[in-house]
Amino acid sequence: MRAWLYDSVSGGLETHLRLVADAPMPPSLGPNDILIKVHAMSPNPADYKFPEGLGLLWRLAVSLPATPGSDFSGTIAGLGDTIKDAGEFTVGQPVYGCTPPPTRHGSLGEYVIASRDSCAPVPSSAGALTLESAACLGVAAQTAYQAISPYVAPGDWVFINGGSGGVGTFAIQIARALGCRVVASCSGRNAELCRSLGADEVLDYTEVDVSKALKAKGPVFNLALDNVGLEPPDLYKAADEYLMPAGRFVQVGAGLSLRHMMSTAGRALRPAGLGGGRRKWQFISLQSKHADLVKLGTWAAEGEIRVVVEETYRFEDAPKAYEKMRTGRTRGCLVVTGPDAK
């Protein structure tokens, strides 16, 4: 099959991507596996952060050369025996989802394998949900949903740090769909985008001190969702003054550099008496769930949430999508069409 492969990450994974016409197919189907012919995929920072940041640990888990990518949409090309017997999925059915790392056979190729938990059918009345936009739901939308839905109730106030990226654009809409009020931070150029998605207030981090602006509001927020990780550096400590006593600080964004890991460890482990925060802190790691994917697909089809796609790349231009993502200035998601997409 056609696929993009990398055999090194030195200097950046995308600099080592090479398009191969005869890449090996994913391994034979297990009883609970689904084989998907890829129509589109959406790059995520984790696609390069894990192999670059984990180094030898990644090499021990994933044999090189390997294909990057987690998010996908496409049509079912094969079913494992257990999945086939259940009758929930059929060959030729349009689906979307993700393949959680570590995997050697990612979604930047002609075929990918997923489990039931990581795959959902495109709603029969797809509405505004195209296969291209469905490719963005597996990681970014599901991460936002799992970071918000268990911790809020209608009427709660939610702060979203980094409202204009992939997770952030979904987070604003998901919080609103759950009946919450939203304050989001972003640069001035993305303020109108965040407002259009449902943010009640936008803090332009290039113009205001976000932590000070939040503290000035008092302890009114039930949830703070941090999609950035390092900026502003005092965001978690400041939560003592803007989160309610029972509020929760949820971190999604974090790199695997020493600086990022030290910052995350400080938030998680430093006692309040030594300068740490007093509010509950939690790091979210995506656990793909079939029910969550179905919920998000239904919302997208019904127009409750919309998928913000800044740019769509041809399969042959996939490295450019990763170059763009690495800038950290992506509005919403990026999409790469599959090798046979029309």
N, C-alpha and C positions, 0 to 999 in steps of 0.2 A: 504494500500500500504506500501511498504518498504520505510523508510525514516530515516534520521538522525535528532534527535531532541535535543534541549538544553532547560533547564529550569532555568539556571543561567549563568552568565558570570564572576562571582567572580573568580579571578585567571586565567582568560582566557577562552574564549568561547569553544575552542577545548577540554579543560579538562572536559567539561560537556556534550559533544556530546555522545548520546547513539543511537544505531541502533535499530529501532523498526519495527517489521514485520507487525503490524496492525495500522499504523499511519493513521489519517483521511485523506481522499482525499481532494484536494482543493475544495472550495465551488462551487456550481452549476454554470454553464456557464451563463454569461450575454450575451446580444445580440452582443456585440463587442469583446467577448473573444475567445481565442484559447486554447484548451487543448492539451498539448504536452506530449508524452511519452519520458522521458529523455534518451538520449543515452550517453551524457557526459555533464559535467559542469566544469567550471573553477573558482577556488576560487579567490576572490579579497580581498584586505585589508579592504575595506568598509564592508565586511561581518561581521567582528568582531569590527571594529572601531566604527560603529554606535551603536550597542547594548551596547558595553562597555563604550563608551564615553558619550552617551546621558543619560544613567542611567534611572531615573524615566520617563523621557520624552519618551524613547523607550518603556518602559513598558506600558505607557498609549496608545501608538500607536499600539503595537504588543502584543497580548495575548500569554502567555507562557503555555505549551511548544511550540516552533516554530522551523521551519526548515530554516537553513541559505542558502545562495547562490543566485546569480543573473544570471550569465551567464549560457546558456544552448545550447545544440543542441539535436535534436531528430526528431520524426515523429509525425504528427498531429493525435490526437486520437478523437478530437471532435471540433465542430465549433458552435459559437453562431449564432443566426438566421440572423443577419445583415451581418456578415462575410460570412456565407454560401450563402446568396442571391447575394453577390457581385461577387462570383465566382473566386476570386483571389487565394484562398487557397482550398485545398481538403484534405480529410482524407487520411492518409498514406503518405502524402507529407513530405520530409525531410526539416527541417527548423532550424534556429538558432536565437538567440537573447538574451534578458535579461529581468528580472523582477525587475524594480527599487524599492528600499526600500521606505517606510517600508512595509514589507509583512510577514505574518505568514507562508506562504507556499512557501519557497524558492526552488531553483533548486536542492538541495542535497536530492532528493527523486525520486520516480518512476514517478511522474507526476508533472507538473507545468502549471500554467495558465499565458498567456501573452496577451497583446493587439496587434492590428495591428502595431502600432507605434514601438513596442518592438520586432517585429518578422519579419523575411524575409525568403523566400524560398532559399534553396541551389541552386545555378545556375545549369541548366540542364547539361551543360558541366562543371562539377565541377573541372576538371583538378587536381591541387595539393591540392584542398580544401577537406579534409576529414571531417567527422562529428566530430572527435576529435578536429581538429584544428578550425573548425567553432565555437566550443563552446567558443573560446577566443575572438570572434569579438565584442560581445555585449557591454562590458564595456571598456576594455583597448583600443581596436582599435577605437571605436566610440569616446571615450574621446579624444584620440590623434587627430582624424580627426576634431572634433569640436573646439579643442584648436588651430589648425593651419590653416585650410582651409579658414576661413573668413578673415584672416589677412595678407595673403601673396600673392605675384605675382611671376611669373617665374623670376628667377635671384636674388631674395631676399636671404639674408643670415639669417639663423636661428640658434640660440644656444639652445641646449637641455641639461638641467641639469638632469643627471640620465638617460643615454641612453641605459642601459642594462636591465632594468626591463620590466614589461608588457607594460605599456604605452610608455616607452622610445623606445623600439625596434620597435613598430609600428610608433612612431613619426618620427624617422629617415627616414623610408621608405616612409611615407606619404609626408613628406616635399620634398623628392627627386621626388616622383611621381608628385608633383605639380610644379616641375621645380626649386626648391630652392637648395642652397648650405647649407651644414650642418656642424656645429661644435658641438660635443657632449662631455660630461664629463662622466667618469666611472672610475672604478679601473683598474689597469694595466692588470689584468687577463681577463677582458672583452673587452679590447681595440680592439682586432682582430675581435670579434663579431660585434662591432659597425662599424668597417670599412667595414666588409663584407655586412652590411645592407645598406651602402651608405654614411657613414659619411666621409666628406672630411678631417676632422682633429679630433683627439681625445685628450682630456685633461685628464691625469691621476691625479685624485685628491689626490692620495697618494704621488705624486711626485712634483706637482706644486700647487701654490696658484691660484685657478681657477679664482677668481675675478681679481687678478693682471694680469693674462695672457689675460683675455678678455679686460681689460682696455688698455693694451699695443697695442691692435689692433685698438683702436680708435672707433668712433661711426659709425660702418659699419653694425651692425645687425638691421634687421627690426623687429625681433621677438625673445624673449627669453621665453622658456617654462621650467618652474621649476617643475619637478616631485618629488622633494625631500622635500622642504619646510623649512628646518632649516639649511642646509649646502650648501655652506658656508653662514654664517649669514649676511654678507654684500652684498650678490649677487644682491639684488634689488637696494640698494643705489649705488652700483658700476655701475648699468645700465645707470646712468647719463653720463658715459664716454664710454660705448660700444654700447648702443642702439642709433639709429638715433633719432633726435628730435621728429619725428612722430611715432617712434617705440613703441612697446607694450610689457609689461612684463606680461605673463600669468602664473598663479600658479595653478597647479593641485594637487600636493602632499601636504597634511597637516593632522596632527593628531588632535584629540579632547582633548588632554591633555592641562593643563593650559599653559604650555610652548609653545606648538604649537599655541594655540589660541592667546596668547599675541604676538607672532612673526607675525602671519597673520594680527592681528589688527594693529600692528605697521606699517606694510607695507601699509596697506589700508588707515590709518587715520593720520599718523604723517606728519605734514606739512614739506615742504622742508626746511623752515627756522629753524626748530627744529630738523634737522638731517634726515628727510625723503627723499625719492627719488622724482625726478622730472618727470620721465617717467610714462606714463599711466600704471597703475597696474589693473589687472583683475583676479578674481578667477572664474574658470570654474567648473560648476556643470553639470553633464551629463543630457541631455534631449534627451531621446531615440527618434530617428526619422527613420521611415521606409526607406526613401530614402537614408539616410546615411548608414544604414545596407546593403541595396542592393548594393550601390557603393562599400563598403568595401568587400562584398562577391564576387563581380565581379572582383575587383582587385586581390583578393587572388586566385580565380580560374584561372585567366590569368597569374599568376606569377608576377604581378606588386609589390605585397607585399607578404611576407611569414610569417607564424605564427611560432614564436620561442617557442617551448615547451621544457622546461628543463626536466620535468619528468611527467610520467603518473601513477596515482595511481588507484588501484582497489577500487571499491565502499566500500568494507569492511575496507579499510585503509584510509578513508577520513580524520580522525583527523591528520594523519601524514602530509597531504598536508597543512593544516593550520599551523601546527608546523613549517614546512619549510618556509611558506610565512612570518611568524612572524619574522624570522631572518633578513628580509630585504635584503637578498643576492640572490634573485631569478633571474636567467637569463631568461628573457622572461616570459612565462606563465607556470602555472601548470594545469594539467587536471585530473579530477576524472571521471572514466567511470561510467555509470549508472548501476543500479542493474542487468539489464538483458543484458548488452553489452557483445558481444562475443569477 
